[in-house]
Amino acid sequence: MRNLRKLAILAIGLGVSSMSLAYWTSISLESERENGMYYRICNYQTLDGYRFSIQVKGFCPISVRVDPETGQYQK
């Protein structure tokens, strides 16, 4: 039981520390264009000028969160 508790605390700590290393910022849709029958290219830009593009099936989200260092995004 004691080892299970230590393992759970370690897992939670690692999860929190990895999330704190990322610099997530909100980014707004600037423009979009069709790319085939079902796909769209969504272009985003932050207020400080960082640009980011993704391809989606369907409609572009109005805003996403992005980590400029890694290029990862969350819808």
NUFIDO-517450 format. One record per residue: residue in three letters; x, y, z of N, C-alpha, C, O in turn. Coordinates in steps of 0.02 Angstrom, whole numbers, plus 50000, padded with zeros to 5 digits. Layout:
# residues N
res, nc1, nc2, nc3, cac1, cac2, cac3, cc1, cc2, cc3, oc1, oc2, oc3
ALA, X, Y, Z, X, Y, Z, X, Y, Z, X, Y, Z .
...
***
This chain:
# residues 75
res, nc1, nc2, nc3, cac1, cac2, cac3, cc1, cc2, cc3, oc1, oc2, oc3
MET, 50041, 49940, 50000, 50000, 50000, 50000, 50043, 50063, 50000, 50029, 50111, 49965 .
ARG, 50097, 50061, 50039, 50141, 50118, 50044, 50176, 50132, 49978, 50184, 50189, 49958 .
ASN, 50197, 50077, 49943, 50231, 50085, 49879, 50182, 50112, 49826, 50202, 50152, 49783 .
LEU, 50120, 50091, 49829, 50070, 50115, 49782, 50059, 50190, 49791, 50051, 50227, 49742 .
ARG, 50057, 50213, 49853, 50048, 50284, 49867, 50107, 50324, 49840, 50098, 50378, 49812 .
LYS, 50168, 50298, 49850, 50228, 50333, 49825, 50227, 50336, 49749, 50245, 50387, 49720 .
LEU, 50206, 50282, 49717, 50203, 50281, 49645, 50151, 50330, 49619, 50163, 50364, 49568 .
ALA, 50094, 50336, 49652, 50042, 50383, 49631, 50067, 50455, 49638, 50055, 50496, 49594 .
ILE, 50101, 50470, 49693, 50128, 50537, 49703, 50180, 50554, 49651, 50183, 50610, 49626 .
LEU, 50223, 50505, 49634, 50274, 50516, 49582, 50241, 50529, 49515, 50262, 50575, 49479 .
ALA, 50190, 50490, 49497, 50155, 50500, 49433, 50123, 50568, 49429, 50127, 50602, 49378 .
ILE, 50090, 50589, 49482, 50058, 50655, 49483, 50111, 50710, 49478, 50101, 50758, 49441 .
GLY, 50166, 50703, 49513, 50219, 50753, 49510, 50250, 50759, 49441, 50262, 50814, 49418 .
LEU, 50262, 50702, 49409, 50289, 50704, 49341, 50240, 50736, 49292, 50261, 50774, 49248 .
GLY, 50177, 50721, 49299, 50126, 50750, 49255, 50122, 50825, 49263, 50119, 50862, 49213 .
VAL, 50123, 50849, 49324, 50119, 50921, 49337, 50183, 50956, 49313, 50179, 51010, 49285 .
SER, 50240, 50926, 49324, 50303, 50958, 49304, 50309, 50962, 49228, 50336, 51011, 49203 .
SER, 50286, 50912, 49192, 50290, 50914, 49119, 50242, 50966, 49091, 50257, 50997, 49040 .
MET, 50185, 50975, 49124, 50138, 51026, 49100, 50164, 51096, 49115, 50150, 51142, 49077 .
SER, 50201, 51105, 49169, 50225, 51171, 49187, 50283, 51193, 49142, 50296, 51253, 49138 .
LEU, 50317, 51147, 49109, 50372, 51165, 49065, 50348, 51196, 49000, 50384, 51235, 48969 .
ALA, 50288, 51179, 48979, 50261, 51204, 48916, 50236, 51276, 48925, 50209, 51293, 48978 .
TYR, 50244, 51316, 48874, 50219, 51385, 48874, 50160, 51388, 48827, 50168, 51406, 48768 .
TRP, 50101, 51372, 48851, 50041, 51371, 48810, 50012, 51441, 48806, 50005, 51476, 48856 .
THR, 49995, 51462, 48745, 49964, 51527, 48735, 49905, 51520, 48688, 49905, 51476, 48644 .
SER, 49856, 51562, 48696, 49797, 51560, 48653, 49813, 51596, 48588, 49848, 51647, 48587 .
ILE, 49789, 51568, 48533, 49804, 51596, 48467, 49739, 51599, 48427, 49700, 51551, 48428 .
SER, 49727, 51654, 48392, 49663, 51665, 48358, 49668, 51653, 48283, 49720, 51663, 48252 .
LEU, 49612, 51630, 48254, 49608, 51617, 48183, 49616, 51682, 48144, 49581, 51731, 48157 .
GLU, 49663, 51682, 48097, 49674, 51741, 48055, 49642, 51733, 47987, 49610, 51779, 47962 .
SER, 49650, 51675, 47956, 49620, 51661, 47891, 49615, 51586, 47881, 49645, 51547, 47918 .
GLU, 49577, 51567, 47831, 49569, 51496, 47814, 49557, 51489, 47740, 49532, 51535, 47707 .
ARG, 49575, 51431, 47713, 49563, 51418, 47642, 49550, 51343, 47633, 49573, 51302, 47672 .
GLU, 49514, 51327, 47580, 49498, 51257, 47565, 49560, 51222, 47540, 49602, 51251, 47506 .
ASN, 49565, 51158, 47557, 49620, 51117, 47534, 49592, 51048, 47518, 49601, 51000, 47556 .
GLY, 49559, 51043, 47463, 49525, 50981, 47445, 49451, 50985, 47462, 49426, 51037, 47481 .
MET, 49419, 50929, 47455, 49346, 50929, 47464, 49325, 50938, 47536, 49276, 50975, 47549 .
TYR, 49359, 50907, 47584, 49336, 50909, 47654, 49384, 50946, 47700, 49367, 50959, 47758 .
TYR, 49443, 50963, 47677, 49495, 50990, 47720, 49503, 51065, 47712, 49488, 51094, 47659 .
ARG, 49528, 51097, 47766, 49542, 51169, 47765, 49610, 51181, 47796, 49631, 51145, 47842 .
ILE, 49644, 51232, 47772, 49706, 51256, 47803, 49687, 51315, 47847, 49659, 51364, 47822 .
CYS, 49701, 51311, 47912, 49684, 51363, 47960, 49748, 51400, 47980, 49795, 51369, 48003 .
ASN, 49749, 51465, 47970, 49807, 51506, 47987, 49791, 51547, 48049, 49740, 51582, 48052 .
TYR, 49834, 51542, 48099, 49825, 51576, 48163, 49882, 51624, 48175, 49937, 51615, 48149 .
GLN, 49869, 51676, 48216, 49921, 51724, 48234, 49907, 51751, 48304, 49850, 51767, 48321 .
THR, 49961, 51756, 48344, 49954, 51786, 48411, 49961, 51861, 48405, 49979, 51888, 48353 .
LEU, 49946, 51896, 48460, 49953, 51969, 48461, 50025, 51991, 48452, 50038, 52045, 48426 .
ASP, 50073, 51949, 48474, 50143, 51968, 48467, 50174, 51945, 48401, 50235, 51953, 48391 .
GLY, 50134, 51916, 48355, 50157, 51901, 48287, 50175, 51830, 48272, 50194, 51815, 48216 .
TYR, 50170, 51784, 48320, 50186, 51713, 48307, 50132, 51685, 48261, 50072, 51692, 48275 .
ARG, 50152, 51652, 48207, 50105, 51623, 48159, 50108, 51547, 48163, 50160, 51517, 48176 .
PHE, 50049, 51515, 48151, 50043, 51443, 48157, 49987, 51421, 48110, 49935, 51453, 48107 .
SER, 49998, 51366, 48073, 49948, 51339, 48027, 49936, 51266, 48040, 49983, 51229, 48058 .
ILE, 49873, 51244, 48032, 49856, 51174, 48038, 49807, 51156, 47982, 49773, 51200, 47955 .
GLN, 49803, 51092, 47967, 49753, 51067, 47919, 49702, 51028, 47959, 49719, 50985, 47999 .
VAL, 49638, 51044, 47949, 49584, 51010, 47985, 49532, 50984, 47935, 49526, 51009, 47879 .
LYS, 49495, 50935, 47957, 49438, 50910, 47918, 49377, 50945, 47947, 49362, 50939, 48006 .
GLY, 49341, 50981, 47905, 49282, 51018, 47929, 49298, 51091, 47936, 49329, 51122, 47893 .
PHE, 49276, 51120, 47992, 49284, 51191, 48004, 49344, 51206, 48049, 49362, 51165, 48091 .
CYS, 49374, 51264, 48039, 49430, 51286, 48080, 49405, 51310, 48148, 49356, 51347, 48152 .
PRO, 49438, 51288, 48202, 49421, 51316, 48268, 49438, 51391, 48270, 49487, 51412, 48241 .
ILE, 49397, 51431, 48304, 49409, 51503, 48308, 49473, 51518, 48344, 49509, 51566, 48327 .
SER, 49490, 51478, 48395, 49553, 51487, 48430, 49578, 51420, 48453, 49539, 51374, 48465 .
VAL, 49643, 51414, 48461, 49676, 51354, 48488, 49729, 51377, 48536, 49747, 51436, 48539 .
ARG, 49754, 51329, 48575, 49811, 51343, 48619, 49872, 51311, 48588, 49868, 51254, 48565 .
VAL, 49928, 51346, 48588, 49989, 51321, 48556, 50049, 51333, 48601, 50052, 51382, 48637 .
ASP, 50098, 51288, 48598, 50162, 51296, 48630, 50211, 51316, 48575, 50231, 51273, 48536 .
PRO, 50231, 51380, 48571, 50274, 51402, 48517, 50342, 51366, 48514, 50371, 51362, 48460 .
GLU, 50366, 51341, 48569, 50431, 51308, 48569, 50428, 51240, 48534, 50475, 51221, 48498 .
THR, 50374, 51203, 48544, 50369, 51136, 48515, 50323, 51132, 48455, 50326, 51084, 48417 .
GLY, 50279, 51181, 48446, 50231, 51180, 48391, 50171, 51136, 48405, 50128, 51127, 48361 .
GLN, 50165, 51109, 48465, 50107, 51069, 48484, 50047, 51116, 48495, 50055, 51173, 48517 .
TYR, 49988, 51089, 48479, 49928, 51130, 48490, 49873, 51088, 48520, 49873, 51026, 48517 .
GLN, 49825, 51123, 48550, 49765, 51092, 48579, 49704, 51130, 48553, 49704, 51191, 48551 .
LYS, 49654, 51093, 48532, 49593, 51125, 48508, 49551, 51146, 48566, 49497, 51174, 48557 .
***
